[in-house]
């Protein structure tokens, strides 16, 4: 997990979040607790989109580095600063797994039909399963 600097904006009783290192990644909420939950989910979704589109994922800068950036200072007038945790992609690691051979054939056929490698297919399936499990645990207002 990496901490990413988030700017918190307030207007008319609502809160908005933006991320200096992730332009275009924004969300709004009626209270700060909900804003933090939505911001973490939205930022993870934004990073997934960058990866899916083949775009580079920015390296988040620490607050001190952002403060030295004149663009950050101009954008952050009147904003509060918070931190959000997000899982950024790391280096690819080779692993060995075991599974029943019939299931492996099914995985290979499904991967080929999706235009993916076996590894990519299994990684995407694992992420989807974990995301679905997380949704079950979140409160309805998240």
C-alpha positions as CSV (number, residue, x, y, z in Angstrom):
1,X,0.0,0.0,0.0
2,X,1.1,3.5,-0.8
3,X,-0.1,6.7,0.7
4,X,-1.2,9.3,-1.9
5,X,-1.7,13.0,-1.1
6,X,-5.3,14.0,-1.5
7,X,-6.6,17.6,-1.6
8,X,-10.0,18.1,0.2
9,X,-12.1,20.9,-1.1
10,X,-15.3,22.1,0.5
11,X,-18.2,23.9,-1.1
12,X,-21.8,24.3,-0.1
13,X,-21.7,21.6,2.6
14,X,-20.1,19.0,0.3
15,X,-16.6,17.7,0.2
16,X,-14.5,17.0,-2.9
17,X,-11.3,15.1,-3.4
18,X,-8.6,15.5,-6.0
19,X,-5.1,14.1,-6.3
20,X,-2.2,16.3,-7.6
21,X,-0.3,13.3,-8.9
22,X,-3.4,11.7,-10.6
23,X,-5.0,14.4,-12.7
24,X,-8.7,13.7,-13.5
25,X,-9.2,11.5,-10.4
26,X,-11.9,13.3,-8.4
27,X,-14.9,12.4,-6.3
28,X,-17.4,14.1,-4.0
29,X,-19.3,13.2,-0.8
30,X,-21.5,14.8,1.9
31,X,-19.2,14.0,4.8
32,X,-15.5,13.3,5.3
33,X,-15.8,9.7,6.3
34,X,-17.6,8.9,3.1
35,X,-15.2,11.0,1.1
36,X,-12.2,9.0,2.3
37,X,-13.9,5.7,1.4
38,X,-15.1,6.9,-2.0
39,X,-11.7,8.5,-2.7
40,X,-9.8,5.3,-2.0
41,X,-12.1,3.3,-4.2
42,X,-12.1,5.9,-7.0
43,X,-8.3,6.1,-7.0
44,X,-8.0,2.3,-7.2
45,X,-10.4,2.4,-10.1
46,X,-8.5,5.2,-11.8
47,X,-5.2,3.3,-11.5
48,X,-6.8,0.2,-12.9
49,X,-8.0,2.3,-15.9
50,X,-4.5,3.7,-16.5
51,X,-3.1,0.1,-16.5
52,X,-5.9,-1.2,-18.8
53,X,-5.3,1.7,-21.2
54,X,-1.5,1.0,-21.2
55,X,-0.8,4.5,-19.6
56,X,2.0,4.9,-17.1
57,X,1.0,5.0,-13.4
58,X,2.3,8.1,-11.8
59,X,4.7,7.7,-8.8
60,X,3.0,9.5,-5.9
61,X,5.2,12.3,-4.4
62,X,5.4,12.9,-0.7
63,X,3.8,16.1,0.7
64,X,7.2,17.9,1.0
65,X,7.9,17.4,-2.7
66,X,4.4,18.6,-3.6
67,X,4.8,21.7,-1.5
68,X,7.9,22.6,-3.6
69,X,5.8,22.3,-6.8
70,X,4.4,25.7,-7.8
71,X,1.5,24.1,-9.6
72,X,0.5,22.3,-6.4
73,X,0.6,25.5,-4.4
74,X,-1.7,27.2,-6.9
75,X,-4.2,24.4,-7.0
76,X,-4.3,23.8,-3.3
77,X,-5.4,27.3,-2.1
78,X,-7.9,26.8,0.6
79,X,-7.8,23.0,0.4
80,X,-7.2,20.7,3.3
81,X,-4.6,17.9,2.7
82,X,-5.3,14.2,3.5
83,X,-3.7,10.9,2.7
84,X,-5.4,7.9,1.0
85,X,-3.9,4.4,0.8
86,X,-4.0,2.7,-2.6
87,X,-2.4,-0.5,-4.0
88,X,-0.2,0.5,-6.9
89,X,1.1,-2.1,-9.3
90,X,4.5,-3.6,-8.4
91,X,7.0,-5.6,-10.2
92,X,5.7,-8.8,-11.8
93,X,6.8,-12.0,-9.9
94,X,6.9,-15.5,-11.4
95,X,5.0,-18.1,-9.3
96,X,4.3,-21.7,-9.6
97,X,0.7,-23.0,-8.9
98,X,-1.0,-26.3,-9.1
99,X,-4.5,-27.0,-10.4
100,X,-6.5,-29.8,-11.9
101,X,-5.6,-30.3,-15.6
102,X,-9.2,-30.0,-16.8
103,X,-9.5,-26.6,-15.1
104,X,-6.2,-25.5,-16.6
105,X,-7.5,-26.4,-20.1
106,X,-10.6,-24.3,-19.4
107,X,-8.5,-21.4,-18.1
108,X,-6.4,-21.5,-21.2
109,X,-9.4,-21.6,-23.6
110,X,-11.0,-18.7,-21.7
111,X,-7.8,-16.7,-21.7
112,X,-7.3,-17.3,-25.5
113,X,-11.0,-16.2,-26.1
114,X,-10.3,-13.1,-24.1
115,X,-7.1,-12.4,-26.0
116,X,-5.1,-12.7,-22.8
117,X,-2.2,-14.7,-21.5
118,X,-2.8,-17.4,-18.9
119,X,-1.1,-15.2,-16.3
120,X,-3.0,-12.1,-17.2
121,X,-6.3,-14.0,-17.2
122,X,-5.6,-15.5,-13.7
123,X,-4.5,-12.2,-12.3
124,X,-7.6,-10.4,-13.6
125,X,-9.8,-13.2,-12.2
126,X,-8.1,-13.0,-8.8
127,X,-8.6,-9.2,-8.7
128,X,-12.3,-9.5,-9.7
129,X,-12.8,-12.0,-6.9
130,X,-11.2,-9.9,-4.3
131,X,-13.0,-6.8,-5.4
132,X,-16.4,-8.7,-5.3
133,X,-15.5,-9.9,-1.8
134,X,-14.6,-6.3,-0.7
135,X,-18.0,-5.0,-2.0
136,X,-19.9,-7.5,0.2
137,X,-18.1,-6.1,3.3
138,X,-18.7,-2.4,2.5
139,X,-21.7,-0.6,4.0
140,X,-24.4,0.4,1.6
141,X,-23.4,4.1,1.6
142,X,-19.8,3.5,0.5
